[in-house]
């Protein structure tokens, strides 16, 4: 194992050292210094370095050791810390990039611990930070008929009470309304800063008749507005108002404490794009950009406001990140109260949350004495923390990818793909991928090639092939903070919009992940939910719902490690639980007759197709991520169930029709997850029978690939669309071969796997560069991850798991898996089974929990 670093050198090379220094960078995107900015960032650690992490400190450009608060997010199998969330308040941040470090030595740098109290009140919470004035944070919702709806708090709990940050989580219900609310409040008491994440959630199931998921569904909830109100409790009435509409502009003062700003649309050239249709098919936005009506009339495009109310003794500031990007938004001041309209009242037709949909917004508050000069302007151009790629490789948390030395052909490709006309912002602007429901997602521009319409296609990608993970991987490789602009809003969008947040639908759907929207069709009123009634073909089956084939968790897992996001942690566990639930035959109506596994977790391109494919591969990957995150054996057990169901060391692979590219190309997705399983089992030193079975199966399949596979584009006549996507996907095959080479004790086989893997990777890059559309979203999403793996494998293949030679043993013949629905159909065809079926149907216990 590589050694930890001290000042950039391995620890054992520093005489007498018992301290590890972890280098990282703070990237400040503006041309001025920033002060007293709270930073929360995940830090990885090598295996065996520390088991506890109290009393760490952070040092920056000032040279002063700053107090750091720590929380262990994940542990290595030996119990040592793997990922630690580090909180500190950066005192002076230079413009551009500045070098900082974390010291793992226990040092006494902590100030006296502040005290924060939180008290539930009618429709809100009340904060007390030390001796500062009370800070009430109230919620206000009006239903579709304009009636005010009160909040009842069901639970309020503290998640962290440290010297840097206090964190609380409150969950509530709205009276006589199906919507639910949640608030996660982070208080930085030494600074007077408060961050509020406010979530509005519709837990009802959509009815999705015919498998169609349009706006206006009976499961939706309609309402007029939803706002957060913060009274500025000042010592006297002589308060003053000032405000800033965009960062870097002059503050404006007002004699009257009245203010009203409304962001109607994105302000972009395509602000009336069909992306924003409501349930009637109309775009509600009435004008471009924002307007200020009080205290004076002003118009503009992109508001990023900060409001300040103060008197001689106290000051309250308020700001909302992504104010214009997540339109509509409004910000008002009335009677010394700041009102943040997350869903504004002045919006044609009101607002709709679809069944199982939720939305989280962030609000920053700052209370202080007026002689303090800190401004909340930084919330609109946040400082980003970036770990050293050398340190990441020392820790080995992204293996088999190496981050510091692996420069490959993916780097100029991604530079071309994400700059100029292909930049992240430009991709969003084409169809105005903004608004509270859309912002963060990436337009599926590859669908344009087969689109029959004239206008740019409105097609939402919903994190296909895990763009979140690909973006994080590229951040670690390049250190370029621009990657945050991709994966940060995308991760938050996925967690709110793309996951079906309900327990009221059938097990195959509840808690699942929605596909990208339908191929070569405008999304219309389906928003991010795949199938719209507007696209239903006459006389043909159409429709569907969340599917195991579109379940991407690794980016959310890594996002949790980088940010400490509890929502991301809950999403990973929830998506793995969904995998297990959908396969539980007791939860279906057919479970009355046969309560065995459904096969839904392992199917690809049809329920009877229980061969290696992306359905089973994504399910396996989700369970592995949840096992890594929680250590719970139930996730590993189900992962091994999927492996035994889908592959066998003695499979007749040719008979599985894997060369049928259109239907079976994704078998390599499963093999990739199988290789990841071997990595995690090796990391845990679990060299058991299940490990041997999976290892033998993987090597059996890659031997078959060496003999039978060829580049997909060599068989272009068999492909419906022989386009750039096949070149990008070819990289998966190349990487599977080289990944499997890590697990063979046969030197000659390892050589062949590496040589063929390199050859197929060369071919993939060559083919890709022939296509004009090589930079479309689907290719980029694949190559952000697979291209990084290619660069790393070219540096050499590390051999793993071969200290225990592959056992020479035979396995019992595989019994083909038959899905629940197929089993029940077979039973109904046999009259001898009818009596048994009738007895089971008369048993009331078998009718419980049926979806």
C-alpha angles and dihedrals in degrees: 000000000000116000126248117257132247112193088340095313130100110272096236089059092062108083114238093356120157094161129086121209116203115203122215140158132234112211112205109191096199132073098243137070119265127210136202097004116162114232125194114183138158118239124196123219134199118255113274097013101113138353096191129032111196126147100018120161137208126217126197140165094309091060092227119129109240127204114259127198116208138197125180110233099177139007135211116244090263090060097254119131116273102172125019127185109224120199123190140144111243109223101196123011116187121219114270118003124349129181119241135170141204120220117208093201115113104248132169100241099128122119121218109296115257123221126234124187126190124194126187113234136173107307094344152028132269122217128202115191110190107295098336119120117276114276112210116196110192131184123218126189129172117197125225090280094051097255118146112243120208125218124231114199113222099181139005119185140166116236097180134015105177136142093264106031137020114197127193134180124205126185123193146168129225113237115249090355130095094225121104131203136207132185126196109192124192116192122194097194099187090060104033089238121144126186118198122193106193119193127193113193137186105203094183120111120247113240092221094185111209091007091291119137108196131154112264092048113156089244092063123101119220124203140164102230147339122205144169116224123201117182113211100227103202132175095245140004097257093099125153132209128218130168145182122209100193132017114266094022126114120275114246123215128211131201090213124057094230125111136162124181122173124188103202100176141353093277091229126130091258096046092136095052120145088249087087102053117140127215091287093055093251128122104236098201111113102188142013119266126336140325132203112207099173135082088000136354114263132160130199145143113243117027118195099170136190120191123200128189118182147155133184093293112028143026134200122195127187133187137167119211116223090017096159097029091061098042144197094068136145134192121197139175117203129160092353090305123122111217118194108195103203089176103023124222092223096072124116113249096004126252134301131205111193121225109284092010126126137176130207123199129184126223126184122206130185126193120185148129111288094244089071113098102200115128128199090226090113093070089077094050102031125200111244126212116215125188121223111263089222091057091048090053090048088056094045095214096140100044133179082037116074114203108194106051106022106101109164144155090285091074100065088038093057091044088057092043098051106035136074112355089000097051120129093252093047092051089054094047096056092074096011095251090195137108129088094286098043109034113112097028120107122231113249093231093168087075089067094078094068097031113121096204129088103230122072108281118254101224125153119211101202095205095301111188088009105283087179092064092041091054093049090048091053091048090056092047099046106023087223109148090206088084088069087067088063107040102031100062090032093056091050091047092051093050093051107031111019096049117076101233102199139101093195101081128074118295092252090062111025111102093002135131123257122232121242111271119283121294118265093354135106110253089231111174096341089088103191096341106100106234129059129185087229089068099044110127118225115261096000134107110257136164140056140161144225110349140194088233090068104048116122118174110151094082091051090048091052092043088057090052093049098044108019089238108172089195089061092050091050090048094054093049092043094052092049090049088051089056091054094043095050089056094049106104092196089071096060130076088246088061088082087072102024121015096184124116118305097215091227092121094056103036123112123187093352138004095261092054101090095159127114108298143130094278093062091033094056091044090051091048093050092052091048091051091050091048091051090048099045107017088225111154093214090074093050091046092055091044089056090047089058092048093051090047097051108034140029132187090239100043119146089234095183090059090059090071093231091156089068092102100191094053104025108030091109095066085099089062088062092046089051090055089046090056090049089053090055091050092053093045090050090049088053092044090234099150095166135138092280090055092049091048093051093044093050091047094051093049091047091055096046090050087056090049091054090056103037113020126093134169111295093229089060084070096046092143088065093055125089091212113016093196141136093288092074090055091052093046089051086074089068090062092049092051096045090058094050093042090053089050087071090067105047125094089199107099093197092052090048090053092050093047093051094045094048091044091053091047093051091047090052089050092048093055092044093051093044093054090057092066123085090208095053092123098059118128097259093055092044092050092053097043098046085073105021093043090053090050090050092054091050096046089053088061088062139288116263112217114230135177095015098109081087105054117228105270116244099226138126124243126217111262113273115256106219111244116241117200121236095250092052092048092052092048089053091050092052090054091058114074089200088068097052096088091050090049091051092051091050092049090053092055106098093203090066091060095061120110095006117160 
